[in-house]
Amino acid sequence: MRYLSSRGKAPAIDFSEALLGGLAPDGGLYVPESWPVLPDGSFESYAELAAAVMAPFVAPVIDQADFSVMVADSYAAFSHPDVCPLVELEPGHYLLELFHGPTLAFKDVALQLVGHLFDYELRRRDERVTIVGATSGDTGSAAMEAVRDSDRVDMVILFPAGRTSEVQRRQMTTLGSPTVHAVAIDGTFDDCQDLVKAMFADEDFRARSRLSAVNSINWARVMAQIVYYVWAVRQLDRQEVRTTFSVPTGNFGNVFAGHVARRMGLPIERFFVASNTNDILTRLIETSEMVAEAVVPTLSPSMDIQISSNLERLLFELLDGNGPATAELIGGFREHGHVRLTPAQHERLVAEFGGDRLTDAETLEVMADVHASTGMVIDPHTAVGVGATRRLRRPDETVVTLATAHPAKFPAAVEQAIGIRPELPEHLADLFDRDEVVTPLPNDLGTVEDFVDSVRRA
Protein backbone atom coordinates (compact mmCIF):
# COMPACT_ATOMS: atom_id res chain seq x y z
CA MET A 1 0.00 0.00 0.00
CA ARG A 2 1.22 3.47 -0.95
CA TYR A 3 -0.03 6.78 0.43
CA LEU A 4 -0.65 10.01 -1.47
CA SER A 5 -0.98 13.57 -0.22
CA SER A 6 -4.42 15.16 -0.56
CA ARG A 7 -2.68 18.23 -2.03
CA GLY A 8 -0.80 16.35 -4.72
CA LYS A 9 2.71 17.81 -4.34
CA ALA A 10 4.39 15.21 -2.14
CA PRO A 11 5.78 11.85 -3.29
CA ALA A 12 3.91 8.61 -2.60
CA ILE A 13 5.20 6.85 0.52
CA ASP A 14 4.72 3.59 2.43
CA PHE A 15 2.85 3.07 5.70
CA SER A 16 5.85 3.62 7.97
CA GLU A 17 6.55 7.04 6.47
CA ALA A 18 2.86 8.01 6.71
CA LEU A 19 2.81 6.85 10.33
CA LEU A 20 5.89 8.79 11.45
CA GLY A 21 5.36 11.80 9.20
CA GLY A 22 1.73 12.41 10.06
CA LEU A 23 1.24 15.42 7.81
CA ALA A 24 2.58 15.47 4.25
CA PRO A 25 5.36 18.00 3.43
CA ASP A 26 2.97 19.95 1.18
CA GLY A 27 0.53 20.38 4.08
CA GLY A 28 -1.83 17.68 2.83
CA LEU A 29 -3.21 14.60 4.58
CA TYR A 30 -2.13 11.14 3.52
CA VAL A 31 -4.71 8.88 1.88
CA PRO A 32 -4.26 5.33 0.55
CA GLU A 33 -3.62 4.97 -3.14
CA SER A 34 -6.55 2.52 -3.35
CA TRP A 35 -9.21 1.03 -1.08
CA PRO A 36 -8.76 -2.65 -0.18
CA VAL A 37 -11.65 -5.09 0.18
CA LEU A 38 -12.86 -6.19 3.61
CA PRO A 39 -11.77 -9.70 4.67
CA ASP A 40 -14.09 -12.68 4.43
CA GLY A 41 -14.56 -15.31 7.11
CA SER A 42 -15.42 -15.32 10.79
CA PHE A 43 -13.34 -13.87 13.61
CA GLU A 44 -13.57 -14.87 17.25
CA SER A 45 -12.58 -11.54 18.77
CA TYR A 46 -12.42 -7.84 18.07
CA ALA A 47 -8.62 -8.02 17.93
CA GLU A 48 -8.66 -10.78 15.31
CA LEU A 49 -11.10 -8.83 13.14
CA ALA A 50 -9.04 -5.66 13.59
CA ALA A 51 -5.80 -7.30 12.48
CA ALA A 52 -7.47 -8.66 9.35
CA VAL A 53 -9.24 -5.41 8.40
CA MET A 54 -6.10 -3.30 8.81
CA ALA A 55 -3.60 -5.75 7.29
CA PRO A 56 -3.67 -4.31 3.75
CA PHE A 57 -2.93 -0.81 5.04
CA VAL A 58 0.31 -1.79 6.81
CA ALA A 59 1.60 -4.28 4.23
CA PRO A 60 4.33 -4.97 3.38
CA VAL A 61 6.05 -2.73 5.94
CA ILE A 62 4.90 -4.62 9.04
CA ASP A 63 4.97 -8.38 9.31
CA GLN A 64 1.44 -9.73 9.77
CA ALA A 65 2.38 -11.89 12.76
CA ASP A 66 4.00 -8.91 14.50
CA PHE A 67 1.01 -6.74 13.65
CA SER A 68 -1.45 -9.26 15.10
CA VAL A 69 0.48 -9.26 18.37
CA MET A 70 0.44 -5.44 18.52
CA VAL A 71 -3.30 -5.36 17.90
CA ALA A 72 -3.98 -7.97 20.58
CA ASP A 73 -1.80 -6.10 23.08
CA SER A 74 -3.57 -2.82 22.26
CA TYR A 75 -6.99 -4.13 23.25
CA ALA A 76 -6.00 -6.41 26.11
CA ALA A 77 -6.40 -3.59 28.63
CA PHE A 78 -9.93 -2.62 27.60
CA SER A 79 -12.44 -3.19 30.37
CA HIS A 80 -15.04 -4.99 28.24
CA PRO A 81 -14.30 -8.35 26.57
CA ASP A 82 -15.95 -7.17 23.33
CA VAL A 83 -13.73 -4.03 23.34
CA CYS A 84 -16.55 -2.08 21.62
CA PRO A 85 -19.84 -3.63 22.82
CA LEU A 86 -23.13 -2.97 21.06
CA VAL A 87 -26.25 -2.33 23.17
CA GLU A 88 -29.83 -1.71 22.12
CA LEU A 89 -31.17 1.72 23.06
CA GLU A 90 -34.61 1.34 21.49
CA PRO A 91 -36.01 -0.88 18.70
CA GLY A 92 -33.80 -0.48 15.63
CA HIS A 93 -31.46 1.98 17.37
CA TYR A 94 -28.22 0.80 18.99
CA LEU A 95 -25.31 2.37 20.84
CA LEU A 96 -21.77 1.26 19.99
CA GLU A 97 -19.85 1.84 23.22
CA LEU A 98 -16.37 3.07 22.33
CA PHE A 99 -15.31 4.21 25.80
CA HIS A 100 -13.98 1.07 27.50
CA GLY A 101 -10.30 1.97 27.02
CA PRO A 102 -7.97 3.47 29.64
CA THR A 103 -9.02 7.12 29.14
CA LEU A 104 -12.74 6.43 28.64
CA ALA A 105 -13.10 7.81 25.10
CA PHE A 106 -13.23 6.45 21.56
CA LYS A 107 -9.77 7.85 20.89
CA ASP A 108 -8.29 4.94 22.89
CA VAL A 109 -9.42 2.46 20.22
CA ALA A 110 -6.99 3.98 17.75
CA LEU A 111 -4.32 5.49 19.93
CA GLN A 112 -3.51 2.41 21.98
CA LEU A 113 -2.55 0.77 18.68
CA VAL A 114 -0.78 3.86 17.34
CA GLY A 115 1.44 3.86 20.43
CA HIS A 116 2.52 0.27 19.70
CA LEU A 117 3.07 1.09 16.03
CA PHE A 118 5.34 4.02 16.89
CA ASP A 119 7.41 1.91 19.27
CA TYR A 120 7.73 -0.88 16.70
CA GLU A 121 8.85 1.35 13.87
CA LEU A 122 11.16 3.55 15.95
CA ARG A 123 12.91 0.51 17.43
CA ARG A 124 13.33 -0.91 13.94
CA ARG A 125 14.92 2.34 12.78
CA ASP A 126 16.70 3.11 16.05
CA GLU A 127 15.22 6.63 15.99
CA ARG A 128 13.33 9.07 18.21
CA VAL A 129 10.49 11.48 17.41
CA THR A 130 8.76 14.45 18.98
CA ILE A 131 4.99 14.21 18.73
CA VAL A 132 3.01 17.43 18.82
CA GLY A 133 -0.75 17.42 18.83
CA ALA A 134 -3.83 19.53 19.42
CA THR A 135 -6.83 18.29 21.37
CA SER A 136 -10.33 19.50 22.10
CA GLY A 137 -10.33 17.18 25.09
CA ASP A 138 -10.04 13.44 24.46
CA THR A 139 -7.24 12.94 21.92
CA GLY A 140 -4.65 14.46 24.24
CA SER A 141 -5.17 12.16 27.19
CA ALA A 142 -5.52 9.07 24.99
CA ALA A 143 -2.31 9.90 23.11
CA MET A 144 -0.36 10.71 26.27
CA GLU A 145 -1.53 7.49 27.92
CA ALA A 146 -0.47 5.51 24.84
CA VAL A 147 3.15 6.77 24.81
CA ARG A 148 3.77 7.73 28.43
CA ASP A 149 6.28 4.88 28.90
CA SER A 150 8.00 5.11 25.52
CA ASP A 151 11.71 5.83 25.61
CA ARG A 152 11.68 6.92 21.95
CA VAL A 153 8.90 9.52 22.02
CA ASP A 154 8.55 12.97 23.54
CA MET A 155 5.05 14.41 23.34
CA VAL A 156 3.61 17.92 23.64
CA ILE A 157 -0.17 18.28 23.55
CA LEU A 158 -1.84 21.66 23.11
CA PHE A 159 -5.36 22.17 24.46
CA PRO A 160 -7.56 25.28 24.68
CA ALA A 161 -7.36 26.70 28.21
CA GLY A 162 -10.69 26.56 30.04
CA ARG A 163 -12.47 24.75 27.19
CA THR A 164 -12.23 21.11 28.29
CA SER A 165 -14.02 19.33 31.08
CA GLU A 166 -12.10 19.07 34.35
CA VAL A 167 -11.79 15.31 33.92
CA GLN A 168 -10.41 15.72 30.41
CA ARG A 169 -7.87 18.27 31.63
CA ARG A 170 -6.75 16.24 34.63
CA GLN A 171 -6.27 13.15 32.50
CA MET A 172 -3.65 15.15 30.59
CA THR A 173 -2.04 17.00 33.49
CA THR A 174 -1.70 14.28 36.14
CA LEU A 175 0.15 11.49 34.33
CA GLY A 176 3.42 12.11 36.15
CA SER A 177 5.54 11.16 33.15
CA PRO A 178 8.58 13.30 32.24
CA THR A 179 8.14 12.60 28.52
CA VAL A 180 4.59 13.91 27.98
CA HIS A 181 3.70 17.58 28.39
CA ALA A 182 0.31 19.32 28.56
CA VAL A 183 0.17 22.92 27.30
CA ALA A 184 -2.86 25.15 27.88
CA ILE A 185 -3.12 27.59 24.97
CA ASP A 186 -4.89 30.93 25.35
CA GLY A 187 -7.32 30.31 22.48
CA THR A 188 -9.66 27.79 20.89
CA PHE A 189 -9.07 24.27 19.63
CA ASP A 190 -8.82 25.66 16.11
CA ASP A 191 -5.98 27.90 17.35
CA CYS A 192 -4.23 24.84 18.81
CA GLN A 193 -4.70 22.95 15.57
CA ASP A 194 -3.32 25.88 13.56
CA LEU A 195 -0.22 25.97 15.78
CA VAL A 196 0.41 22.27 15.15
CA LYS A 197 0.06 22.72 11.39
CA ALA A 198 2.36 25.74 11.51
CA MET A 199 5.02 23.72 13.31
CA PHE A 200 4.84 21.09 10.58
CA ALA A 201 5.07 23.82 7.94
CA ASP A 202 8.25 25.21 9.57
CA GLU A 203 10.72 22.96 7.74
CA ASP A 204 13.75 23.74 9.94
CA PHE A 205 11.82 23.13 13.14
CA ARG A 206 10.17 20.01 11.75
CA ALA A 207 13.53 18.53 10.75
CA ARG A 208 15.46 19.25 13.93
CA SER A 209 12.61 18.12 16.18
CA ARG A 210 11.78 15.01 14.13
CA LEU A 211 8.13 16.03 14.35
CA SER A 212 5.34 13.52 14.16
CA ALA A 213 1.59 13.64 14.83
CA VAL A 214 -1.09 11.51 16.45
CA ASN A 215 -4.06 13.74 15.73
CA SER A 216 -6.60 12.33 13.33
CA ILE A 217 -4.50 13.89 10.57
CA ASN A 218 -2.36 10.75 11.05
CA TRP A 219 -3.69 8.04 8.74
CA ALA A 220 -3.04 5.32 11.36
CA ARG A 221 -5.73 6.90 13.55
CA VAL A 222 -8.35 6.68 10.81
CA MET A 223 -7.23 3.15 9.89
CA ALA A 224 -7.86 1.81 13.39
CA GLN A 225 -11.29 3.44 13.58
CA ILE A 226 -12.53 1.65 10.46
CA VAL A 227 -12.69 -1.58 12.43
CA TYR A 228 -15.51 -0.78 14.82
CA TYR A 229 -17.90 -0.04 11.98
CA VAL A 230 -17.18 -3.51 10.60
CA TRP A 231 -17.53 -4.98 14.11
CA ALA A 232 -20.94 -3.35 14.64
CA VAL A 233 -22.34 -4.64 11.35
CA ARG A 234 -21.08 -8.14 12.12
CA GLN A 235 -22.52 -8.02 15.65
CA LEU A 236 -25.89 -7.12 14.17
CA ASP A 237 -25.45 -9.80 11.51
CA ARG A 238 -26.35 -7.29 8.81
CA GLN A 239 -23.72 -8.13 6.20
CA GLU A 240 -26.43 -8.34 3.52
CA VAL A 241 -28.49 -5.26 4.45
CA ARG A 242 -27.51 -1.66 4.96
CA THR A 243 -27.03 0.02 8.34
CA THR A 244 -26.89 3.74 9.10
CA PHE A 245 -24.42 5.26 11.58
CA SER A 246 -24.86 8.42 13.61
CA VAL A 247 -21.53 10.00 14.56
CA PRO A 248 -20.99 12.89 17.00
CA THR A 249 -18.61 14.90 14.89
CA GLY A 250 -15.99 17.59 15.39
CA ASN A 251 -12.83 16.98 13.38
CA PHE A 252 -14.49 14.54 10.93
CA GLY A 253 -11.96 11.74 11.50
CA ASN A 254 -14.42 9.34 13.14
CA VAL A 255 -17.09 9.62 10.47
CA PHE A 256 -14.48 9.55 7.70
CA ALA A 257 -13.32 6.17 9.02
CA GLY A 258 -16.87 4.95 8.52
CA HIS A 259 -16.83 6.32 4.99
CA VAL A 260 -13.67 4.29 4.33
CA ALA A 261 -15.38 1.16 5.67
CA ARG A 262 -18.18 1.84 3.19
CA ARG A 263 -15.66 2.22 0.37
CA MET A 264 -14.15 -1.13 1.40
CA GLY A 265 -17.50 -2.84 0.92
CA LEU A 266 -19.33 -2.54 4.26
CA PRO A 267 -23.10 -2.22 3.62
CA ILE A 268 -23.69 1.24 5.09
CA GLU A 269 -26.77 3.20 4.03
CA ARG A 270 -25.64 6.67 5.16
CA PHE A 271 -24.11 8.68 8.00
CA PHE A 272 -25.67 11.24 10.30
CA VAL A 273 -23.13 13.98 11.03
CA ALA A 274 -24.24 15.07 14.50
CA SER A 275 -23.09 18.56 15.52
CA ASN A 276 -23.54 20.84 18.49
CA THR A 277 -23.91 24.61 18.08
CA ASN A 278 -20.58 24.60 16.19
CA ASP A 279 -22.40 23.21 13.18
CA ILE A 280 -20.16 24.05 10.21
CA LEU A 281 -20.39 20.47 8.89
CA THR A 282 -24.17 20.29 9.20
CA ARG A 283 -24.45 23.61 7.39
CA LEU A 284 -22.17 22.32 4.64
CA ILE A 285 -24.44 19.31 4.13
CA GLU A 286 -27.58 21.44 4.17
CA THR A 287 -26.41 24.33 2.00
CA SER A 288 -23.27 23.25 0.05
CA GLU A 289 -21.42 26.14 1.72
CA MET A 290 -18.71 25.89 4.35
CA VAL A 291 -18.63 29.11 6.37
CA ALA A 292 -16.41 29.52 9.44
CA GLU A 293 -17.93 31.18 12.48
CA ALA A 294 -16.67 31.85 15.99
CA VAL A 295 -16.28 28.76 18.16
CA VAL A 296 -18.98 28.59 20.83
CA PRO A 297 -18.21 26.74 24.10
CA THR A 298 -20.77 23.97 24.73
CA LEU A 299 -21.50 21.03 27.01
CA SER A 300 -19.91 18.78 24.35
CA PRO A 301 -16.48 20.44 24.17
CA SER A 302 -14.78 17.79 22.04
CA MET A 303 -16.97 19.00 19.18
CA ASP A 304 -16.30 22.72 19.67
CA ILE A 305 -14.52 23.00 16.33
CA GLN A 306 -15.02 25.09 13.19
CA ILE A 307 -12.12 23.83 11.06
CA SER A 308 -12.47 20.06 10.63
CA SER A 309 -9.11 18.81 9.39
CA ASN A 310 -10.24 15.39 8.20
CA LEU A 311 -12.85 16.90 5.92
CA GLU A 312 -9.93 17.51 3.54
CA ARG A 313 -9.72 13.77 2.88
CA LEU A 314 -13.37 13.70 1.81
CA LEU A 315 -13.01 16.86 -0.26
CA PHE A 316 -10.09 15.19 -2.05
CA GLU A 317 -12.49 12.43 -3.06
CA LEU A 318 -15.25 14.84 -4.06
CA LEU A 319 -12.66 16.53 -6.29
CA ASP A 320 -11.85 13.14 -7.87
CA GLY A 321 -8.37 12.92 -6.35
CA ASN A 322 -7.22 16.27 -7.71
CA GLY A 323 -4.58 17.40 -5.21
CA PRO A 324 -3.97 20.92 -6.55
CA ALA A 325 -7.73 21.56 -6.67
CA THR A 326 -8.04 20.36 -3.07
CA ALA A 327 -5.19 22.65 -2.01
CA GLU A 328 -6.88 25.58 -3.77
CA LEU A 329 -10.22 24.84 -2.09
CA ILE A 330 -8.66 24.52 1.39
CA GLY A 331 -6.51 27.60 0.80
CA GLY A 332 -9.56 29.62 -0.22
CA PHE A 333 -11.40 28.55 2.90
CA ARG A 334 -8.49 29.43 5.17
CA GLU A 335 -8.10 32.82 3.50
CA HIS A 336 -11.75 33.83 3.23
CA GLY A 337 -13.52 31.60 5.75
CA HIS A 338 -15.92 30.49 3.04
CA VAL A 339 -16.09 27.98 0.18
CA ARG A 340 -18.92 26.48 -1.86
CA LEU A 341 -19.15 23.03 -3.39
CA THR A 342 -20.38 22.65 -6.96
CA PRO A 343 -23.90 21.20 -7.36
CA ALA A 344 -22.42 17.88 -8.50
CA GLN A 345 -20.06 17.72 -5.50
CA HIS A 346 -22.87 18.60 -3.10
CA GLU A 347 -25.09 15.94 -4.62
CA ARG A 348 -22.41 13.31 -3.97
CA LEU A 349 -22.04 14.57 -0.38
CA VAL A 350 -25.73 14.41 0.54
CA ALA A 351 -26.10 10.99 -1.08
CA GLU A 352 -24.01 9.63 1.80
CA PHE A 353 -24.26 12.16 4.63
CA GLY A 354 -27.11 13.80 6.51
CA GLY A 355 -26.61 16.33 9.27
CA ASP A 356 -28.29 17.93 12.26
CA ARG A 357 -27.32 19.94 15.30
CA LEU A 358 -28.40 20.12 18.94
CA THR A 359 -28.20 23.05 21.33
CA ASP A 360 -27.04 22.50 24.89
CA ALA A 361 -30.65 22.59 26.08
CA GLU A 362 -31.63 19.94 23.55
CA THR A 363 -28.61 17.84 24.51
CA LEU A 364 -29.67 17.88 28.17
CA GLU A 365 -33.21 16.90 27.16
CA VAL A 366 -31.91 13.85 25.28
CA MET A 367 -29.72 12.81 28.21
CA ALA A 368 -32.67 13.12 30.59
CA ASP A 369 -35.05 11.24 28.28
CA VAL A 370 -32.62 8.36 27.69
CA HIS A 371 -32.10 7.98 31.42
CA ALA A 372 -35.82 8.15 32.20
CA SER A 373 -36.80 5.65 29.51
CA THR A 374 -33.93 3.16 29.71
CA GLY A 375 -31.96 3.85 32.90
CA MET A 376 -28.85 4.40 30.78
CA VAL A 377 -26.51 7.31 31.49
CA ILE A 378 -24.91 8.86 28.40
CA ASP A 379 -22.43 11.69 27.96
CA PRO A 380 -23.34 14.91 26.10
CA HIS A 381 -21.49 13.97 22.88
CA THR A 382 -23.35 10.67 22.64
CA ALA A 383 -26.57 12.56 23.36
CA VAL A 384 -25.95 14.76 20.33
CA GLY A 385 -25.67 11.62 18.21
CA VAL A 386 -28.84 10.14 19.71
CA GLY A 387 -30.73 13.39 19.15
CA ALA A 388 -29.65 13.57 15.52
CA THR A 389 -30.73 9.97 14.99
CA ARG A 390 -34.18 10.60 16.42
CA ARG A 391 -34.69 13.51 14.02
CA LEU A 392 -33.20 12.04 10.85
CA ARG A 393 -33.98 8.33 11.07
CA ARG A 394 -36.47 6.85 8.62
CA PRO A 395 -39.11 4.46 9.99
CA ASP A 396 -37.45 1.37 8.48
CA GLU A 397 -33.85 2.42 9.19
CA THR A 398 -31.55 0.54 11.57
CA VAL A 399 -29.14 3.03 13.14
CA VAL A 400 -26.03 2.62 15.26
CA THR A 401 -25.08 5.74 17.22
CA LEU A 402 -21.45 5.91 18.30
CA ALA A 403 -21.21 6.38 22.07
CA THR A 404 -17.94 8.26 22.06
CA ALA A 405 -17.20 8.91 25.75
CA HIS A 406 -17.94 7.57 29.22
CA PRO A 407 -20.40 9.80 31.08
CA ALA A 408 -17.92 10.20 33.96
CA LYS A 409 -15.73 12.33 31.68
CA PHE A 410 -18.44 15.02 31.78
CA PRO A 411 -19.90 14.76 35.29
CA ALA A 412 -21.18 18.33 35.47
CA ALA A 413 -23.23 17.99 32.30
CA VAL A 414 -24.60 14.61 33.36
CA GLU A 415 -25.54 15.94 36.79
CA GLN A 416 -27.24 18.92 35.18
CA ALA A 417 -29.27 16.59 32.97
CA ILE A 418 -30.32 13.81 35.36
CA GLY A 419 -29.32 14.92 38.86
CA ILE A 420 -26.75 12.14 39.23
CA ARG A 421 -22.99 12.65 39.22
CA PRO A 422 -21.39 9.60 37.57
CA GLU A 423 -18.40 8.05 39.30
CA LEU A 424 -15.08 7.44 37.61
CA PRO A 425 -13.96 3.83 37.16
CA GLU A 426 -11.63 2.43 39.78
CA HIS A 427 -8.40 3.08 37.86
CA LEU A 428 -9.22 6.80 37.78
CA ALA A 429 -10.91 7.09 41.18
CA ASP A 430 -8.10 9.26 42.61
CA LEU A 431 -7.93 11.59 39.59
CA PHE A 432 -9.02 14.67 41.55
CA ASP A 433 -6.39 14.01 44.23
CA ARG A 434 -3.44 13.91 41.84
CA ASP A 435 -1.09 16.86 41.36
CA GLU A 436 -1.43 18.66 38.04
CA VAL A 437 1.46 19.76 35.83
CA VAL A 438 0.47 22.09 33.00
CA THR A 439 2.22 24.87 31.08
CA PRO A 440 0.09 27.86 30.07
CA LEU A 441 1.28 29.53 26.84
CA PRO A 442 0.00 32.29 24.55
CA ASN A 443 -1.29 31.60 21.06
CA ASP A 444 2.12 32.31 19.56
CA LEU A 445 4.08 29.96 17.30
CA GLY A 446 7.56 31.05 18.37
CA THR A 447 6.75 30.64 22.05
CA VAL A 448 5.30 27.17 21.51
CA GLU A 449 8.26 26.06 19.37
CA ASP A 450 10.67 27.28 22.06
CA PHE A 451 8.80 25.22 24.63
CA VAL A 452 8.94 22.09 22.47
CA ASP A 453 12.69 22.61 22.01
CA SER A 454 13.11 22.95 25.76
CA VAL A 455 11.43 19.67 26.69
CA ARG A 456 12.36 17.27 23.91
CA ARG A 457 15.26 14.95 24.53
CA ALA A 458 18.19 15.03 22.12
N, C-alpha and C positions, 0 to 999 in steps of 0.2 A: 504494500500500500504506500502510495506517495501522497503528499499533502501540498496543496496550492494555496497561495495567498488570495484572499477575497479582493485584493486591489491590483493583482496581476503583474506586479513589478518585482517579485521576489522569486528565486528559483524554487522548483519543486524539491521537497526534502522527505526524509523517512520519518517514522514515528518518533524515534529518539530525539531528533532535532526539533520536531514540533513540541514534544514534551518539555524539553529543557528551554527552548526558545520562548514558548508562550505566544508572544506577539511577533508577527512577521516583520522583517526589517523595513518594509514599505508602509508599516502601520496597519496592515490588514490582519485578518483573522484566518488561521489555517482551516482548510476544509479538505476532506478526502477527495482524491481524484475521481473516485467512483463509489457507488453505494453497494456494499456486499449484500448477499441474500441471507436471511435469518436461517439458523441451523434447524434441521429436522430432528426428530427423535424425542425421547422423553428424558427428563433430568430430575434427579432425586432431590436436589437442593437448589436454593437460590445461587449459591456459589458455583455449582456446576453449570447452571444455565448461563450465569454471567461470564464465565471463562469461555464458553462456546460462542456467545453472541459477540464478544469483544475480540476474539482471536484474529479475525481478518484485519482489524485495525492496527494491531501491534506486529503482525508478521511482515517480514521475516526477522525483525530486529530482536524480538524476545522469544526465546524458546518456549514452546507451548507448555511443557511440563513445569518450567520455572514460573510461567505466568499463572498456571492453575494453582500453584502453591501460594503465590502472592494474593490471588483473589480469595482463596480460602482463609488465609490469615487476616485479610482485611475485614471479613465479616464474622470472624470467630467471636469478637467482643461485643457484638450486637446483643441486646437484651431479649430479643424475641427469636425463637428458632427459625421462623420464616423470614427473618431479616426485615422484610417489608410486608407485613400481614395485610390482608384485605378483609374489611368488615362491612356488613350491610348497614347502611344508615336508614334507608326506607326502601320499599319495593322498587327495584330497578336502579337504585342509586347507592353506590358504594364509596367508602373511604379507603384509600391506599395509605397506610400509616408508614411514613418515611422518617420517623423521629426516634427510632430505637437504637441509634448509635450513641457514642460517648458524649456528644454535645447536644443531643436532643433535637436535631434539625436534619432536613433532607440532605444538606451539604455533606454530612458524614458519609453517605452512601458512595459518593465519588471521592471525597478527599482522603478517606482512609486508604483507598487503593492508590491514589496519586502519591501519597507519602511513600508507600512501598515501591512504586515505580521510580520515583526520584532516587531513593537509596540504591536500588538495583543498578540503574544506569550510571549514577555517579561513582559507585564502587567499580563498575566495569571500566570506566574511563579514568579512575583515580583523580577525580576533579571535585571542586566545591562550587556552589552557587549561592547567590543572594536572592531570595524571593521577596518581591515587594507586591503588595496587594491592597485593594480597597474593599471595604465591606460596609454594607448597610446594616449589619448585625450578626448574621449567622456564618457567613463564609470565613470570617476572621478567626473565630474560635475553633471551627472545624479544621481549618488549615493549620493553626498553631498546635492543636492537639495532635494532628497527624505527623508533624515533624519535630515536635518538642525534644525528642531524644536523638535526633539525627546529628552525627558529628560532621556531616558534609553540607549542611544547610544552615544559613542564617536567614531569619525572616523578619520583615518589618511590615506590619499591617496598619493601614490608615483607616480610621473610622470617623464619622462626623460627630463632633463633641455634642453631647446632650441630645442626640437623635437616635439612640438605641435604648432598648429596655435595660434596666439595671442588671438583670441576669445576663443578657447578652454581653454587656460591658465587662462584668466581673469574670465571665468565662475567658475573656481575652487578657485581663489585667492581673489575674491571680495564679497563673500557671507556675510561677517560680522557676522558670527555665531561663538560663542566661543567653540562649540563642534565639529566642522569639521576643519581639518587641511590639507593644501596642502604642500607637500614636493617635492622639485625639486632635483632629484637624478643626480649626475654626472655620466651618463651612458645611456644605451638604455632602451627601454621598457622591453626587455628580462631580463636585470639586475634588473629592478624594480620587475618583476614577480618572479625572483629567490629569492629576498629578502623577499617577502611575503611568499613564500613556505618555506623558511628557518625559518621564525618566527613561522610558524605552526609546523615545525619539532622540534623546541626547546620546549620540553614538559613543562619545568618549566615556561618559559615565556608565553606559550600558556595558561597554567592553571591560573597563577596569573592575566593575563590580560583579561581572558575570551574572547579569540580571536574569531572573526567570520569574514566571507568574503562575499562580494557582487560581486566579479568578476564573470565571467561566469563559474568559477569552481563551483559556488553555483548552485545546481540543480534548485532552484526556478527561477533563471534567465532564464534557458533554457525552463522550463515549460511555462513561460509566453510568450515566443517567438513562441511557437508552434501555438498559436492562429491565428496570422496574416496570416499564410499559409492557414489555414482553411477558414478564412475570404475571402482571395483573390479568392480561388476556388469557394466559394459560390457566391461572387459578379459576377464572370464570368459565373455562372450557368454551371459549368463544372464538376458536381459530377459524371458523367458517362464517362467522357473522361479524358485523362491524360494531365497535364500541367507541363511545365518545369519552374524551377526557377533559376535565375542568382543572385548570392550572392557575393557582395564585401566581401572578406574574409581575416581576420587576425588571430584571435584566435580560429576560427572554431566553436564558440558557436552558431552563427546565423544560419549557414548552418546545423549544427547538429540538431537544433530545427526542421528544415524542414525535416530532415531524420526521426526524431521521429514522426512527423505528417504522414509521409509515412508509417511508421511501424504501426501506429494507424488506417490505412485504407484510408488515403487521396490519391486520384488518381494522383500521381506525376510521371512523366515520368523519369526525371533525374534532376540533379543539375549542374549548371556551377559554379565552384569555380574560382572566378575572383580575380586575384592577381595583385599587382604592381611589381616593380623590385624585391621585397622580395618574391620570387616565390617558396618557399620551398614546398608548398602544390601542386602547379601545376606540379612541377618536380616529386613529389611523384606519382601523377596520371599518368604522362607520362612515367615514367621510373621504377616504383616500388621501388625506392630508396629515402630515406629521408636523405638529406645531409645539415647540417647547414653551412651557410655562414655568413659573416659579414652583419649586418643590414645597409641598405642604406637609408638615408633620402630621402623622396619623397614628391610630392605635395599631396599625400593621406596618411598623417602620421598615421592615426588610423590603417593602415595595415602594418606599418613598423615593422614587427615581423618575427622572424625565428623559435621560439619555440611556437607552437600553442597548448595551454594546452588542449582544448576541443577535440583535435584529439584523446586523450587517450580514450575517451568514445567510439569512433568509432573503434579504434584498439581493444578494449575489445570485441566488437562484432565480428570483423574479426577473433579474436582468440577464438571464440565460448564461451565467458564468462569465459575464463581461467585467473583468477586473477594473479597467480604467473607468468604465461607466459607474461602477459601484463607488469608486474613489471620488468621482465627481459628485455623485448624489450625496454621499456622506459629508464631503467638504462643503457643499452648498448648505446642508443642514447645520453644520457647525458654524458656518459664517453668518447665516441669516436666521437660524432657528426655525426654518420652515422648508419643507419639500412636499411635492405632490407626486403620487404615483400616476402613471398613465391609466386610462380606463381598462386596458387589457391586463396590466399588472394588478390592478385593484380587483378585477374579476377573479384572477387566480388566487389572490389572498383570501377573499371572502368565501371561495369554494371550500377552503379548509379551515378557516378560523372565524369564530364568532367572538364577540366581546361585550362585556358589561362592567359596570363599576358600582361599588358600594361606598356610601359615606360611613363615617364612624358610627353614627346612630343606627344605620341599617346593619352594620356589622354586629353591634351589640344585640340587636333584635334577633339576628340569626343565632348567635351564641346562646341566647336565652331560650329560644324556641327549641333548638336541638337538645339542650339539657332537659327542658320540661317534657319533651315528647319521647326521648330515648334514654335519658340519664347520662348521656355522653358529654364529656367536657372537651371542647375544641378551642384552639387558639384563634386569635383574630384573623390570621392569614388564611387558615383553613376555612373560617367562616365566610370570607370573601369568595372563596371558591364554591362553597355550598350555596351561597346566595345567588351567584351567577348561574349555577346549574338550575336552581329553582325557577329562574326567570327565562332561561334560554332553552331548556330541555323540551323536546317534543314528546307527546304522549307515549310513543312506542320506543323511545330512545333509552338504552342502557348507558349510564354515565358513571365513570369513576372519577371522583374528586381527589386530588392529591392533598393529603393531610401533611403539611410541610414542616410543622414544628409541634413539639410537646407543649401543652397549655402552661406548664410551669415556667416556660421561658418568658411568659407575658402575664405574670400573676395579677398585676394591677388591672389590666383589661378584663381578665377573666372574672375577677372579683366584682368589677363594675357591672359586668353582664349578669352574673348569676348569684352573687353574694357569697361565693366560696373562693378562698385563696388556695390554689393547687399547690401541693407540696413537691419539692424537688425529689428526684430519685435518690437512693441512698448514697451513690457515689458522688453526688453534688450537695449533700445535705449541709455541709459546713461552708458552702460557697460565700455566705454573707459574713463569715468570721475570718476569712482569709485576707491577708494584706494585699492591697492593690499596688501595682507598679505601672504607671502610665506616663507618657511624655506628651504634654500639650504643645502643639506647634501651629504657627500661622499658615494660612493658605498661600504658601510661597515655595516655589520649586527649589530655589537655591538652598533655603533653610532645611527643607526635607532631604535633599541630596547630601548636605553636610552631615545630617543626623545618620543617614544610612552609612556613610563613610566611617562615621565614628564608632559604629557598633558592629560592623561586619568584621569577621576574622580574616586575616590575610590568607 
